[in-house]
Amino acid sequence: MVSRIILILILECFIGNKMSIKQSIIQLTSLILIFTGCQKEKTADRDYPRLRTTSVDHITPEGARFNAMITSGSCESVSEYGFVWGSGEQPSVNGSEKIVVEESPAAELFSCDITFALEAMKDYFVRAYVRTGDLIIYGDAIKFKSLGSQAPVITDFEPKSATWGDTITIYGSNFSYQGFTNHVFFGELPAVVLSCSNEIIKVKVPDLNILHSEIAVEILGNRALAEVLFELVTPGKITAVDKMNIKWEDTLLIKGVFPTLTHNFNILIANIIANPIELSDSIIKVVVPNTIMYQDSIMISLSIDNHILKSPGKHHMAVPFITSVGSGEFGWGDTIEIKGFFNPVKNLNAVTFTSSASTILEVTREKILCIVPDEGINHTSTLKIVTGGYELQYANQLSLAGPIINSITPEKATVGEYMQIHGKYFRDGFTTITFGTKQAYLNHTGSRLIETDMPELSERGLVPITVRVYNKESTAYDMLYVLKPLILDFSPKEGTFGDTVTVTGEDFDSEEITFSFDGYIYSNLFLEKSPTMVKFSLPNSGLSQNNHIVIRIKEAFSVSTEILRIYPPKLDLVEPLSCYDGDTIKVNGDYFNPVANLNTLYIGGYQAEIINGNRTHLEFKFLTFPLGISSIQVGNGSSNTTYFENFQCTNP
């Protein structure tokens, strides 16, 4: 008979139900166990009662009535009866929700009103059971839909005060027999359920952090509260803290009972240990740790043997703020002071101008010393500070200073001269510089230095120089003097080599001033000079008979309007007037070139070899000469003079 039933079960699992093999095996195993269990319960004696679970009625949002019928057998041996229910098709006493009546049924029909552990709009399976001796006999399971059940009720609990880990017994009704269905809370902390029944729950006191807390029992979303508060018994406690609003590095005075000798304890502020600076059994002074990240509500607690106990009242952290940024104007690369209230730990702060990070130099609670970034921002910027995890944004838009010119090197310059403009708040790629009305080409631009060349200008004297960066500019009106030499007059108007000439005019005080005559440039002729006068000696070479004086400073120059005349050589005496080949000829006179070899002497078109000479006397040796009578011509390098006395060339 059993084999036939098992075979039928196998066919139903594999053919009748569309299940996986694994699901079918599980269901089959359950059915066989139930079947064999029922067989065991029934084979003992035909006098054992047989049960039938009848339909559930009185289904309301507050519960339902379970019904059963004893169809045969004796009830005298029944010591317990009731119902078991759950979402599974075969609920049992040991694994499901239940209602237990510890007596024999009074009649063949028995019922139980269920007011607990029923979830609204959920399908359940319920079946009746009786216990007789060591056997449990079940009725068949029927299905019903629940509309809900009543909330649990707490009538009392004891003891009313205890310490961590003690056992508390809660009395009431509508509790669940299943520990995982009963959820017990002390305040917001869940407690471990040790045992439970429909009217009693035993729990373990959790690691409470407050001295008084409500006890609540929650079942399937329905919650009940005990009328009396539970009191935690501890070896220590905090009774008062002198400040409700605290700042980093504040000193707090904490009063209470502190087991300094009998227990391991610490003062925690926001779960960080605060080191006491003064300690007794009733008073502790501590400094608020500066490593605490900002949080509005902050907990001050006492740790006793790894149990946490909160102080009474709520504590709040002071909100960081910014009162001022810098003093006066500032710009890129400047070190500025930001005042306000901040976390005093340097690496817990970050300062950004728009999107560029600033280098922080120093931080206290009252100030941040940092450097304005010199890249990534223009003249307007937003300031953000993250301090101790709290983000601040300065209410005002920052307006950075425009370019500032501190000095110009050289202070006196002329066209084409290399220039350095020293200052700050310059920016490569966004900077222009103008001398007077002429914009210059920039060789190099740094945040504190501009290098350029003086453009060609029509102005002379003090010329304004303007530096523009983005849309801000700065002009220096009295830092640059543009040198452009101007010749107004000179004297004497004629002379010879080595004579001193005095030139009057403007802008003659440059170290690089030069003279030029007929294209020859001289820089070492100066005898004396001032901004309006220069004295120089006429050179021995490079002069023509009629000369314009040119004074030059680099590419700027001035040309005299009048002519400087160089005296031609003057011949007073030539001797001898008759000579042979190889004889020395002596010439006396004036305005000869003092450099002997810069003079020339020709007889009948043939050049003689100079031996020596000075301004008034020359000596020549004649190696090749024409026969007969010839003229003598003497030149001093700037002009020539012909001597018309007849010179006799004699052939030996």
C-alpha positions as CSV (number, residue, x, y, z in Angstrom):
1,M,0.0,0.0,0.0
2,V,2.8,2.5,1.0
3,S,4.7,1.7,-2.2
4,R,1.7,2.4,-4.4
5,I,1.2,5.8,-2.6
6,I,4.9,6.7,-3.0
7,L,4.7,5.8,-6.7
8,I,1.6,8.0,-7.2
9,L,3.5,10.8,-5.4
10,I,6.5,10.4,-7.8
11,L,4.2,10.6,-10.8
12,E,2.5,13.7,-9.5
13,C,5.8,15.4,-8.9
14,F,7.4,14.7,-12.2
15,I,4.3,14.6,-14.5
16,G,1.5,16.6,-12.9
17,N,3.6,19.5,-11.8
18,K,5.8,21.6,-14.0
19,M,8.8,21.8,-11.6
20,S,12.5,21.4,-11.9
21,I,14.0,18.1,-10.8
22,K,15.4,19.8,-7.7
23,Q,12.1,21.3,-6.7
24,S,10.3,18.0,-7.3
25,I,12.8,16.1,-5.1
26,I,12.3,18.6,-2.3
27,Q,8.6,18.4,-2.5
28,L,8.7,14.6,-2.8
29,T,10.9,14.3,0.3
30,S,8.5,16.5,2.3
31,L,5.5,14.5,1.2
32,I,7.2,11.2,2.1
33,L,8.2,12.5,5.6
34,I,4.7,13.7,6.2
35,F,3.2,10.6,5.0
36,T,5.4,8.3,7.0
37,G,5.0,10.6,10.0
38,C,1.3,10.4,9.8
39,Q,1.5,6.6,9.4
40,K,3.6,6.4,12.5
41,E,1.2,8.5,14.5
42,K,-1.7,6.5,13.2
43,T,-0.3,3.0,13.6
44,A,0.1,3.1,17.3
45,D,-3.6,2.6,18.2
46,R,-6.9,3.1,16.4
47,D,-8.2,5.0,19.6
48,Y,-6.0,7.9,18.8
49,P,-8.1,10.8,17.6
50,R,-8.4,11.7,14.0
51,L,-8.7,15.4,13.0
52,R,-10.1,17.5,10.3
53,T,-9.4,21.2,9.9
54,T,-12.5,23.0,9.0
55,S,-12.9,26.3,7.2
56,V,-11.6,29.5,8.7
57,D,-14.3,32.0,9.6
58,H,-14.7,35.4,11.3
59,I,-11.9,36.8,9.1
60,T,-11.5,40.5,10.0
61,P,-8.6,43.0,10.1
62,E,-8.3,42.1,13.7
63,G,-7.8,38.4,13.2
64,A,-9.6,35.1,12.3
65,R,-11.2,32.0,13.9
66,F,-9.6,28.7,13.3
67,N,-11.9,25.6,13.5
68,A,-11.3,21.8,13.7
69,M,-13.3,18.6,14.3
70,I,-12.2,15.4,16.0
71,T,-13.7,12.8,13.6
72,S,-12.8,9.7,15.6
73,G,-10.8,8.3,18.4
74,S,-10.5,9.2,22.1
75,C,-9.7,12.6,23.4
76,E,-8.8,11.4,26.9
77,S,-5.1,11.1,26.2
78,V,-4.8,14.5,24.5
79,S,-2.7,16.8,26.6
80,E,-2.5,19.8,24.2
81,Y,-4.2,21.0,21.2
82,G,-4.2,24.0,18.9
83,F,-3.4,25.2,15.4
84,V,-0.3,25.9,13.3
85,W,-0.2,28.2,10.3
86,G,2.2,29.6,7.8
87,S,2.8,30.3,4.1
88,G,4.0,26.8,3.5
89,E,1.5,24.1,2.6
90,Q,2.4,21.8,5.6
91,P,2.9,24.0,8.7
92,S,4.2,22.3,11.8
93,V,4.5,22.9,15.6
94,N,8.2,23.3,15.5
95,G,8.6,25.4,12.5
96,S,5.5,27.6,12.1
97,E,3.3,30.1,13.9
98,K,1.0,28.4,16.4
99,I,-1.6,28.8,19.1
100,V,-1.3,26.3,22.0
101,V,-4.0,25.2,24.4
102,E,-2.5,23.0,27.2
103,E,-5.6,20.9,27.9
104,S,-8.0,18.4,26.3
105,P,-10.7,19.7,23.9
106,A,-14.0,20.1,25.6
107,A,-15.9,18.7,22.6
108,E,-15.4,17.2,19.2
109,L,-15.6,20.6,17.7
110,F,-13.0,23.1,18.9
111,S,-11.9,26.6,17.8
112,C,-9.3,29.3,18.6
113,D,-9.7,33.0,17.9
114,I,-6.4,34.2,16.5
115,T,-5.6,37.9,17.0
116,F,-1.8,37.9,16.3
117,A,0.8,37.1,13.6
118,L,-1.5,37.4,10.7
119,E,-0.4,39.7,7.9
120,A,-3.1,41.5,5.9
121,M,-3.9,40.3,2.4
122,K,-1.6,37.2,2.7
123,D,-2.4,33.6,1.9
124,Y,-1.9,31.1,4.7
125,F,-2.2,27.4,5.3
126,V,-3.6,26.3,8.7
127,R,-4.1,22.9,10.2
128,A,-5.2,21.7,13.6
129,Y,-3.1,19.4,15.8
130,V,-3.3,17.5,19.1
131,R,-0.6,16.1,21.3
132,T,-1.1,12.7,22.9
133,G,1.9,11.3,24.7
134,D,4.9,11.7,22.5
135,L,2.8,11.9,19.3
136,I,1.5,14.9,17.4
137,I,-1.4,14.3,15.2
138,Y,-2.3,16.9,12.5
139,G,-5.4,17.6,10.6
140,D,-5.3,18.4,6.9
141,A,-4.1,21.9,5.8
142,I,-6.6,24.4,4.4
143,K,-5.8,27.7,2.7
144,F,-7.3,31.1,3.6
145,K,-6.5,34.8,3.0
146,S,-5.9,36.9,6.0
147,L,-7.1,40.5,6.5
148,G,-4.7,41.2,9.3
149,S,-4.5,40.9,13.1
150,Q,-4.3,43.0,16.2
151,A,-1.2,44.8,17.5
152,P,0.7,43.2,20.4
153,V,-0.1,44.5,23.9
154,I,2.5,45.0,26.6
155,T,1.0,44.8,30.1
156,D,4.3,44.9,32.1
157,F,8.0,44.0,32.1
158,E,10.5,43.2,34.8
159,P,12.9,44.1,36.1
160,K,12.3,47.8,35.5
161,S,16.0,48.6,35.7
162,A,19.0,46.5,34.7
163,T,22.4,46.7,33.0
164,W,23.7,45.7,29.6
165,G,23.2,42.0,28.9
166,D,20.7,41.3,31.6
167,T,17.4,39.4,30.8
168,I,14.1,41.3,30.7
169,T,10.7,39.5,30.7
170,I,7.9,41.3,28.8
171,Y,4.3,40.3,29.6
172,G,1.3,40.9,27.4
173,S,-0.7,39.4,24.6
174,N,-0.7,38.9,20.8
175,F,3.0,38.0,20.9
176,S,4.3,35.4,18.4
177,Y,5.7,32.0,19.2
178,Q,8.3,32.6,16.6
179,G,11.3,34.6,17.8
180,F,12.0,36.1,14.4
181,T,8.5,37.5,14.2
182,N,8.8,39.3,17.5
183,H,10.9,42.5,17.2
184,V,11.8,44.1,20.5
185,F,13.3,47.5,20.8
186,F,14.8,49.5,23.6
187,G,14.5,53.0,22.2
188,E,15.9,52.5,18.6
189,L,18.1,49.6,19.5
190,P,16.9,46.0,18.7
191,A,17.1,43.4,21.5
192,V,18.0,39.8,21.1
193,V,14.9,37.6,21.8
194,L,15.8,34.7,24.1
195,S,12.4,32.9,24.2
196,C,8.8,33.8,23.5
197,S,5.2,32.7,23.6
198,N,1.9,34.3,23.0
199,E,2.0,36.1,26.3
200,I,5.7,36.3,27.4
201,I,8.9,37.4,25.6
202,K,12.3,37.2,27.3
203,V,15.0,39.5,25.8
204,K,18.6,40.6,26.4
205,V,19.3,44.3,27.3
206,P,21.2,45.7,24.3
207,D,24.1,48.1,24.4
208,L,22.0,51.1,25.2
209,N,23.6,54.6,25.1
210,I,20.9,56.4,27.1
211,L,19.8,55.9,30.7
212,H,16.1,55.8,30.0
213,S,14.4,54.2,27.0
214,E,11.0,52.9,25.8
215,I,10.5,49.2,25.3
216,A,8.5,48.4,22.2
217,V,7.3,45.1,20.6
218,E,6.6,45.1,16.9
219,I,5.0,42.2,15.0
220,L,4.2,42.4,11.3
221,G,4.3,46.2,11.4
222,N,2.1,46.6,14.5
223,R,3.9,48.1,17.4
224,A,3.1,48.3,21.2
225,L,4.9,50.5,23.7
226,A,5.3,49.8,27.4
227,E,3.9,52.5,29.7
228,V,6.9,52.7,31.9
229,L,10.4,53.6,30.7
230,F,13.2,51.1,31.2
231,E,16.1,52.5,33.3
232,L,19.7,51.4,32.5
233,V,21.9,50.8,35.5
234,T,25.5,51.7,34.9
235,P,28.7,52.3,36.9
236,G,29.0,55.8,35.5
237,K,27.1,58.5,33.6
238,I,27.2,62.0,32.2
239,T,24.9,64.4,33.9
240,A,25.8,67.8,32.3
241,V,28.0,69.4,29.6
242,D,28.7,73.1,29.9
243,K,28.3,73.9,26.2
244,M,25.6,72.8,23.9
245,N,27.2,74.4,20.8
246,I,30.8,73.5,20.4
247,K,33.7,74.3,18.2
248,W,36.9,72.5,17.3
249,E,39.5,72.7,20.1
250,D,36.9,74.0,22.6
251,T,37.5,73.1,26.2
252,L,34.4,71.3,27.6
253,L,33.5,70.8,31.3
254,I,31.7,67.5,31.7
255,K,30.0,66.6,35.0
256,G,28.8,63.1,36.1
257,V,30.0,59.9,37.7
258,F,33.2,58.6,36.2
259,P,34.6,55.2,37.3
260,T,38.2,56.2,36.9
261,L,39.6,53.4,39.0
262,T,37.2,50.5,38.5
263,H,36.4,50.4,34.8
264,N,37.9,51.2,31.5
265,F,36.3,54.4,30.3
266,N,36.8,57.2,27.7
267,I,35.1,60.4,26.8
268,L,34.0,60.2,23.1
269,I,33.1,63.3,21.1
270,A,31.5,62.2,17.7
271,N,33.0,58.7,18.4
272,I,36.5,60.1,18.7
273,I,38.4,59.8,22.0
274,A,38.9,63.1,23.6
275,N,42.0,63.3,25.9
276,P,41.2,64.7,29.4
277,I,43.2,67.7,30.6
278,E,41.6,67.4,34.0
279,L,40.1,64.3,35.6
280,S,38.2,63.4,38.8
281,D,35.3,61.1,39.8
282,S,32.8,63.8,39.1
283,I,34.4,66.3,36.7
284,I,36.3,65.9,33.4
285,K,37.8,68.7,31.2
286,V,38.5,67.7,27.6
287,V,39.5,69.5,24.4
288,V,37.2,68.9,21.4
289,P,39.3,66.9,18.9
290,N,40.1,69.0,15.8
291,T,40.0,65.9,13.6
292,I,36.2,65.6,13.9
293,M,34.5,66.2,10.6
294,Y,31.7,68.7,10.7
295,Q,28.2,67.4,11.7
296,D,25.3,69.4,12.8
297,S,24.2,67.1,15.6
298,I,27.1,65.7,17.6
299,M,27.1,63.1,20.3
300,I,29.2,63.4,23.5
301,S,29.3,60.0,25.2
302,L,31.0,58.0,27.9
303,S,32.5,54.6,27.0
304,I,32.5,52.2,29.9
305,D,34.0,48.8,29.2
306,N,33.2,49.2,25.5
307,H,29.6,50.2,26.3
308,I,28.5,53.6,25.1
309,L,26.4,56.0,27.2
310,K,25.3,59.3,25.7
311,S,25.2,62.6,27.5
312,P,21.8,64.2,28.1
313,G,20.7,66.9,25.7
314,K,21.6,67.6,22.1
315,H,24.9,69.1,21.1
316,H,25.6,70.9,17.9
317,M,28.8,72.0,16.1
318,A,29.3,75.6,15.2
319,V,28.9,76.1,11.5
320,P,32.1,77.3,9.7
321,F,31.9,80.7,8.0
322,I,33.9,83.4,6.1
323,T,33.9,87.0,7.3
324,S,36.5,88.6,5.0
325,V,39.0,87.7,2.2
326,G,42.2,89.6,2.0
327,S,42.8,93.3,2.9
328,G,42.6,95.7,0.0
329,E,43.3,94.6,-3.5
330,F,45.0,91.3,-4.3
331,G,45.7,89.3,-7.4
332,W,47.4,86.2,-8.7
333,G,50.3,84.8,-6.7
334,D,49.5,87.0,-3.6
335,T,49.4,85.6,-0.1
336,I,46.1,86.5,1.5
337,E,44.4,86.0,4.8
338,I,40.8,84.6,4.9
339,K,39.1,85.3,8.2
340,G,36.2,83.4,9.7
341,F,35.8,80.1,11.5
342,F,37.5,77.0,10.2
343,N,38.8,73.5,11.1
344,P,42.3,74.1,12.4
345,V,43.9,71.0,10.8
346,K,45.7,72.1,7.7
347,N,45.1,68.9,5.6
348,L,41.3,69.0,6.5
349,N,41.0,72.2,4.5
350,A,40.8,72.9,0.8
351,V,40.6,76.4,-0.9
352,T,39.6,76.9,-4.5
353,F,39.3,80.0,-6.6
354,T,36.7,79.2,-9.2
355,S,38.2,75.8,-10.2
356,S,41.9,76.3,-9.3
357,A,43.2,74.9,-6.1
358,S,45.1,77.3,-3.7
359,T,48.2,76.4,-1.8
360,I,47.4,76.7,1.9
361,L,50.3,78.0,4.1
362,E,48.7,78.2,7.5
363,V,45.4,77.4,9.2
364,T,43.9,78.3,12.6
365,R,40.3,78.4,13.8
366,E,40.1,82.1,12.9
367,K,42.1,82.3,9.6
368,I,43.4,80.6,6.6
369,L,46.6,81.9,5.0
370,C,46.8,80.8,1.3
371,I,48.2,81.8,-2.1
372,V,45.9,83.0,-4.9
373,P,46.4,80.7,-7.8
374,D,48.3,82.3,-10.8
375,E,46.7,80.0,-13.4
376,G,43.2,79.1,-14.3
377,I,41.3,82.3,-13.2
378,N,40.9,85.7,-14.6
379,H,40.0,88.9,-12.7
380,T,36.7,87.5,-11.3
381,S,36.5,84.4,-9.2
382,T,34.3,82.5,-6.8
383,L,35.8,81.4,-3.5
384,K,35.0,77.9,-2.0
385,I,36.4,76.4,1.1
386,V,35.9,72.9,2.4
387,T,36.8,72.8,6.0
388,G,36.4,69.7,8.2
389,G,34.1,68.3,5.6
390,Y,31.8,71.4,5.5
391,E,31.6,73.3,2.2
392,L,31.6,77.1,2.3
393,Q,31.1,79.5,-0.6
394,Y,31.9,83.2,-0.1
395,A,28.9,85.2,-0.8
396,N,30.7,87.9,-2.8
397,Q,32.2,87.5,-6.2
398,L,36.0,88.2,-5.9
399,S,37.4,90.9,-8.1
400,L,41.1,90.5,-8.5
401,A,43.5,93.5,-9.0
402,G,44.6,94.6,-12.4
403,P,48.3,94.8,-13.5
404,I,50.6,96.8,-11.3
405,I,53.9,98.4,-12.6
406,N,56.5,98.7,-9.9
407,S,59.6,99.7,-12.0
408,I,61.0,99.9,-15.5
409,T,64.6,99.0,-16.4
410,P,66.3,101.0,-17.8
411,E,64.5,104.2,-16.7
412,K,66.0,106.0,-19.7
413,A,65.9,104.2,-23.0
414,T,65.6,104.7,-26.7
415,V,64.3,103.0,-29.8
416,G,65.1,99.3,-30.0
417,E,66.4,99.1,-26.4
418,Y,65.8,95.9,-24.4
419,M,63.3,96.7,-21.6
420,Q,62.1,95.0,-18.4
421,I,58.9,96.0,-16.7
422,H,58.8,94.8,-13.1
423,G,55.4,94.5,-11.3
424,K,52.8,91.8,-10.8
425,Y,49.5,90.3,-12.0
426,F,50.8,89.9,-15.6
427,R,49.6,86.9,-17.6
428,D,51.2,85.3,-20.6
429,G,49.0,85.4,-23.6
430,F,46.6,88.0,-22.2
431,T,49.0,90.9,-21.7
432,T,49.7,93.9,-24.0
433,I,52.1,96.8,-23.4
434,T,52.0,100.2,-25.0
435,F,54.7,102.9,-25.0
436,G,52.9,106.2,-25.5
437,T,50.6,105.3,-28.4
438,K,52.8,102.5,-29.8
439,Q,52.2,98.9,-28.9
440,A,55.3,96.8,-28.4
441,Y,56.1,93.2,-29.1
442,L,56.5,91.1,-26.0
443,N,59.5,88.8,-25.8
444,H,58.5,87.2,-22.6
445,T,55.7,87.5,-20.1
446,G,55.8,86.1,-16.5
447,S,53.5,86.8,-13.6
448,R,56.0,89.4,-12.2
449,L,58.1,90.4,-15.3
450,I,57.6,91.6,-18.9
451,E,60.5,91.7,-21.4
452,T,60.2,93.7,-24.6
453,D,62.0,96.1,-26.9
454,M,61.3,99.8,-27.1
455,P,59.3,100.5,-30.3
456,E,60.1,103.5,-32.5
457,L,58.4,106.5,-31.1
458,S,57.9,110.1,-32.1
459,E,57.8,111.2,-28.5
460,R,60.8,112.1,-26.3
461,G,61.1,112.7,-22.6
462,L,58.6,111.2,-20.1
463,V,56.4,108.8,-22.0
464,P,53.5,106.9,-20.4
465,I,53.7,103.1,-20.5
466,T,50.5,101.0,-20.2
467,V,50.1,97.4,-19.3
468,R,46.8,95.7,-20.0
469,V,45.8,92.2,-18.8
470,Y,42.4,90.9,-19.8
471,N,40.2,94.0,-19.4
472,K,42.1,95.7,-16.7
473,E,45.1,98.1,-17.2
474,S,47.6,100.2,-15.4
475,T,49.6,103.2,-16.7
476,A,52.9,104.5,-15.3
477,Y,53.4,108.2,-16.3
478,D,56.7,109.1,-14.8
479,M,58.8,105.9,-14.9
480,L,60.1,105.9,-18.4
481,Y,62.2,108.7,-20.1
482,V,62.5,108.1,-23.9
483,L,65.9,109.3,-25.1
484,K,66.0,110.9,-28.6
485,P,69.1,113.1,-29.0
486,L,68.6,116.6,-30.5
487,I,71.4,118.8,-31.8
488,L,70.6,122.5,-31.4
489,D,74.1,124.0,-32.1
490,F,77.8,123.3,-32.1
491,S,81.0,125.3,-32.0
492,P,83.5,125.9,-33.6
493,K,82.1,125.4,-37.0
494,E,85.5,124.6,-38.5
495,G,88.7,123.0,-37.2
496,T,91.2,120.2,-37.6
497,F,92.0,116.8,-36.2
498,G,92.1,116.7,-32.4
499,D,90.2,120.0,-32.0
500,T,87.5,120.1,-29.3
501,V,83.9,120.6,-30.5
502,T,81.1,121.5,-28.1
503,V,77.6,120.4,-29.1
504,T,74.5,121.7,-27.3
505,G,71.1,120.0,-27.4
506,E,69.0,117.5,-25.5
507,D,69.2,113.8,-24.3
508,F,73.0,113.5,-24.4
509,D,73.4,111.6,-21.1
510,S,73.1,108.0,-22.4
511,E,76.0,105.6,-21.9
512,E,75.6,104.4,-25.4
513,I,75.8,107.7,-27.2
514,T,78.0,107.8,-30.4
515,F,79.1,110.2,-33.1
516,S,79.3,109.5,-36.8
517,F,81.0,111.4,-39.6
518,D,80.6,110.3,-43.2
519,G,79.3,106.9,-42.1
520,Y,82.1,106.3,-39.5
521,I,80.8,105.7,-35.9
522,Y,82.9,106.8,-32.9
523,S,82.1,106.0,-29.2
524,N,85.4,107.0,-27.5
525,L,85.7,110.7,-28.4
526,F,83.9,112.1,-25.4
527,L,85.7,114.6,-23.3
528,E,82.7,115.8,-21.2
529,K,78.9,115.3,-21.4
530,S,75.6,116.2,-19.7
531,P,72.0,115.9,-20.7
532,T,72.3,119.1,-22.7
533,M,76.0,119.3,-23.8
534,V,78.7,117.1,-25.0
535,K,82.3,117.9,-25.8
536,F,84.4,115.7,-28.1
537,S,87.6,115.8,-30.0
538,L,87.6,115.5,-33.8
539,P,88.9,112.1,-34.9
540,N,92.0,111.6,-37.0
541,S,90.1,109.6,-39.6
542,G,86.6,109.4,-41.1
543,L,86.3,113.1,-41.7
544,S,85.6,114.8,-45.0
545,Q,86.2,118.4,-45.7
546,N,82.6,119.3,-44.9
547,N,80.7,117.2,-42.3
548,H,77.3,117.0,-40.6
549,I,77.6,115.9,-37.0
550,V,75.4,112.9,-36.2
551,I,74.8,112.0,-32.5
552,R,73.2,108.5,-32.1
553,I,71.7,106.5,-29.2
554,K,71.1,103.0,-30.5
555,E,68.6,103.5,-33.4
556,A,67.7,107.1,-32.5
557,F,69.8,109.9,-33.9
558,S,70.0,113.6,-34.6
559,V,71.9,115.3,-37.5
560,S,73.3,118.9,-37.2
561,T,71.8,121.3,-39.7
562,E,75.1,123.2,-40.1
563,I,78.3,122.0,-41.6
564,L,81.5,121.3,-39.7
565,R,84.5,122.3,-42.0
566,I,87.8,120.5,-41.6
567,Y,90.8,122.7,-42.6
568,P,92.8,121.5,-45.6
569,P,96.5,121.0,-45.2
570,K,98.6,124.2,-45.3
571,L,102.1,124.1,-46.9
572,D,104.6,126.8,-45.9
573,L,107.9,125.2,-47.0
574,V,109.1,122.2,-49.1
575,E,112.8,121.4,-49.1
576,P,114.7,120.7,-51.0
577,L,113.0,121.6,-54.2
578,S,115.5,119.6,-56.1
579,C,116.5,116.0,-55.2
580,Y,117.8,112.8,-56.3
581,D,116.2,109.3,-56.1
582,G,116.0,108.2,-52.5
583,D,116.3,111.7,-51.0
584,T,114.1,112.8,-48.0
585,I,111.7,115.6,-48.6
586,K,110.6,117.7,-45.7
587,V,107.3,119.6,-45.7
588,N,106.4,122.3,-43.1
589,G,103.0,123.9,-42.6
590,D,99.8,123.2,-40.6
591,Y,96.7,121.0,-40.4
592,F,98.5,117.9,-41.4
593,N,97.0,114.7,-39.9
594,P,98.7,113.9,-36.6
595,V,98.8,110.3,-37.6
596,A,101.7,110.3,-40.1
597,N,100.5,107.5,-42.4
598,L,97.1,109.1,-42.9
599,N,98.8,111.9,-44.8
600,T,99.7,111.6,-48.5
601,L,102.2,113.3,-50.8
602,Y,102.3,113.1,-54.6
603,I,105.0,114.6,-56.9
604,G,104.0,114.7,-60.5
605,G,101.4,112.1,-59.8
606,Y,103.8,109.7,-58.1
607,Q,103.2,108.9,-54.4
608,A,106.1,109.3,-52.0
609,E,106.7,107.0,-48.9
610,I,106.0,108.7,-45.6
611,I,108.7,108.5,-43.0
612,N,107.1,110.4,-40.1
613,G,105.1,113.5,-39.4
614,N,102.8,115.5,-37.1
615,R,100.4,118.3,-37.5
616,T,103.0,120.8,-38.8
617,H,105.8,118.7,-40.2
618,L,106.0,115.8,-42.6
619,E,108.9,113.8,-44.0
620,F,108.8,111.7,-47.2
621,K,111.2,109.6,-49.1
622,F,110.9,109.5,-52.9
623,L,111.8,106.3,-54.6
624,T,110.1,106.8,-58.0
625,F,109.7,110.2,-59.5
626,P,109.3,111.8,-62.9
627,L,112.1,113.8,-64.5
628,G,111.7,117.4,-64.8
629,I,109.6,120.0,-63.0
630,S,106.5,118.8,-61.1
631,S,103.9,120.2,-58.6
632,I,103.6,118.8,-55.0
633,Q,100.2,117.8,-53.6
634,V,99.7,117.0,-49.9
635,G,96.5,115.4,-48.4
636,N,95.5,115.1,-44.7
637,G,92.8,112.4,-45.1
638,S,89.9,114.9,-45.4
639,S,91.1,117.2,-48.2
640,N,94.2,117.9,-50.3
641,T,96.3,121.0,-51.0
642,T,98.6,121.5,-54.1
643,Y,101.9,123.4,-53.7
644,F,102.7,125.2,-56.9
645,E,106.4,125.9,-56.4
646,N,108.3,124.1,-59.1
647,F,109.9,120.9,-57.9
648,Q,113.0,119.8,-59.8
649,C,113.6,116.1,-60.2
650,T,117.2,115.4,-61.2
651,N,118.4,112.1,-62.7
652,P,121.7,111.2,-61.2
